[in-house]
Amino acid sequence: MTYLAKPRLHHPELPKNNVGYTRRDYEGAVSTLCAGCGHDSISAAIVQACWELDIEPHRVAKLSGIGCSSKTPTYFLGNSHGFNSVHGRMPSVLTGANLANRDLLYMGVSGDGDSASIGLGQFAHCMRRGVNMVYLVENNGVYGLTKGQFSATADKGSKSKRGVINNDEPVDMIGLALQLGATFVARSFSGDKQQLVPLIKAAIEHQGAAFIDVVSPCVAFNNHAGSTKSYDYVREHNEAVNRLDFITGREEITTDYAPGESVEVTQHDGSVLRLRKLAPDYDPTDRIKAMNYLQERAAAGEVVTGLLYVKPDPSDLHTYLNTLEKPLNRLGERELCPGAVALEKLNAALR
Amino acid sequence: MKRIEAINNFVVKFANVNGSGSASANELFARSILRMGVPISPRNIFPSNIQGLPTWYEVRVNETGYRGRRGGVDLMVAMNPQTWDADLKEIEAGGYVFYDNTKPLPKSKFRDDVNVIGMPLTGICNATYSDPRQRQLFKNIIYVGALSTLLDIDPNEIERLFSEQYKGKETLLQSNVKALRLGRDYAREHLGGPIGLRVKRSNGVGHKIFIDGNSAAALGAVYGGATVCAWYPITPSSSLAEAFIKHCQKYRIDPATGKHKFAIVQAEDELASIGIAIGAGWNGARAFTCTSGPGISLMTEFIGLAYFAEIPVVIIDVQRGGPSTGMPTRTQQSDLLSCAYASHGDTKHVLLLPEDPRECFEFSAQAFDLADRLQTPVFVMTDLDIGMNSRLCEPLKWDDARVYDRGKVMTYEELEAGKDFGRYLDIDGDGIPYRTYPGTHPTRGAYFTRGTTKDRYARYSEAGPDYVDNMQRLLRKFETAKTLVPKPLLYPADKPARFGAIFYGSTSPAMQEALDVLAERGIHINALRVRGFPFQEEIADFVAAHPWVFVVEQNRDAQLKTLLVNEAKVNPTRLLSVLHYDGTPITARFIVDQVSQHAAARTVVPLKKVVS
């Protein structure tokens, strides 16, 4: 179907959000990925999240590396600037872009090959620095675009489509993100839009390094028996610790919870994340406990999903660097150049 | 025995042990001469080491103002027994060796034609100080004191330097002055006072300033409007990033809020450094990275992206000896080709070739205008010799009327007015398209940046004609670059010249001196200093105008020559390479020697004429 142009005509009664855009205004070009690809569901979830949050599309910058996942920014937010950079190097490009203009919203889209193999270093350091961004990994455990080689997140013992068993330990991106200082860490499944959309919204709202690992099955190369990243496997082993139902300040709370059924996280800006508890003792603000819990459940073969960790009062790279509120890319010679008199003074001091 | 007699024209070399605190004492020595108005050019020759290995500091004192290395040493301050033999060999006949004679050396360790000045530095220190650290540090100041007597340097200048350095630290000031006087008194009483080498007050320095290239380049980045800098520590470029930090702290803090008008990231590697700079450049900030050869190698994939996706970024390459780790603390001009053609596929990049700290300042400021105007990576090719040594040069200048050239950026108003925007559309015929900054307009001007082939409207395309169209436009853009990069400078000979010489960068001071020496010997040469790439027509014309042209470079493979033949289409048979690449800065003596040999071979009267 990809050879067909997307119809530009909208239904006249499509609902508009508070900034006057319909959901269709957040779409991009027609996807060229395989029919049924988990990545397309994620693109749809991003569209939904941005529309619901009343974000003006052109105020988003979407950046990616190389691979199937990195192609997806073409397929959402067509009125945003996009940058399909170098394999594994999206984090540095995003960091630089963010430094240049702190007023935009930065969405980094990457894959498991892009972020866990060639780009593991940049992934790690970008988290360490606390770049204010949404970093989304579309994790399918294989290299799709080069036809089915294992990636570094493939589980040990899982089987490739050609029948090869993976002997290498997987890179645990969630574990790394927690360890390296990401202030918002979540895992979801491309097949569970109900869970994914609120997580993306919360990540966008979060004023720090937000990481979402989305298990996103590759229908062409990793959706068979023996794979641990297939639709069937993930559905069977998915253990959500919570459901993010509301982000106050944005939406009205309409559901009542019985005591002990929900947990609330009040963020620095006063907004509240209300999570429905699915695992009774899970506290998403306790990083150390979260790390332990995740290790335990992973050993038991579960794919734990939900909002795994959030730091209610995050800081970001701009805070550390103490940069001006006005974006650096809007400063001109008047603000930046010390001028001839200062140079004369300096000359005098160099004699 | 012969004794070299010279006023304001000699070379002093200090042989020290790294980490012994000698660097600041040696610089004090050099600055005191400068304060007497006498031009100097000091150079650090240092190991890749923090403590224990040999290090040298060479100060050329030269009234005429020649700033290149001369070659040879008149006074060796031999403080390192490890290198004694080699150091002694370097001294000119009739020269001097100053050494610590606390423990006597056998006669066989000396040369008959070198004047020996022994001073029991360790003995004096041990008798004066009890703290071992003080013994070491003040030993250096004591020899500076002795040297000031031997060379007739005004001690008041040294004491003034002390008082500037130790402002408000009275104890330190007093103890340094005491050590200095200790050395002076000893030299006067026991060493027979001044030797044949003398410093005489002069006005040779004039209004010139004394600054290192890295500091000047960093200042150029501040003046040029750089706001984002990402870097990874590597000798010899680290001090450039550190100087940028220092200058920004001084000039770029908003007085009202205390907030920073800059963002500097020490990245995890060079891959990230260039990535951050490219991301910032894409988003409309002026951004740069500074590195050296190994860093360039790592950055090449990204440089190709920036070339093909047309993103402004400035890369300052402080060159050192390669390949591989090579000679990390020695100088070379050996990254020319790797920068000119950095990355896979067909790529060509703009290079700027500064000769000294002043041009480091100018070119690095200009590089940001060029990068924005041309929407491409721009390289400032400096080297360790310029970057890490303080050099006497013309004062830095800035015109307050100067406005940053942000290049072709389509604004909200233009987009709103319906101006046709194609990211890779050549409207003006100069090969340079318009770009938009992210977030400019709600519905117009957004585009997708990619390293993959695209059409004029930035739409993904794998069509051959789209690819060729784009690659041809990039060539047109490179033609435009010729009109913008600094033009070569011609230094015509006083008399009609059969020979031409092309040189660039840090070779400049040695070359200027060599040209004078050669002219005195009757070899007249028109010289051309290349200051940028792509090459202008003047360069090819210059080569065509001379039967033979020397190309003087500091690398093994004659990289500029290769580039000239490739890109300026000059006749390679006219080009004679003069190549210096042992890691030390090229000297006038070396150039004179090589050029004289070439010239002699080419002035032989043809056999036909001899027999007829």
Interface residues (C-beta under 8 A of the other chain):
Chain A: E56 P57 H58 R59 A61 L63 P73 T74 G78 N79 S80 H81 G82 F83 N84 S85 V86 R89 P91 S92 V93 L94 T95 G96 A97 N98 L99 A100 N101 D103 L104 G121 Q122 A124 H125 R129 L317 H318 L321 N322 T323 L324 E325 L328 N329 R330 L331 G332 E333 E335 L336 C337 P338 G339 A340 A342 L343 E344 L346 N347 L350 R351
Chain B: V205 H207 K208 I209 F210 I211 L219 V222 Y223 G225 T227 V228 A230 Y251 R252 D254 T257 G258 K259 H260 K261 F262 A263 I264 V265 A267 E268 D269 L271 A272 S273 I274 G275 I276 A277 I278 G279 A280 G281 W282 N283 G284 A285 A287 E301 F302 L305 P395 L396 K397 W398 D399 D400 R402 V403 Y404 T436 Y437 P438 G439 T440 H441 P442 T443 A446 Y447 F448 T449 R450 G451 T452 Y460
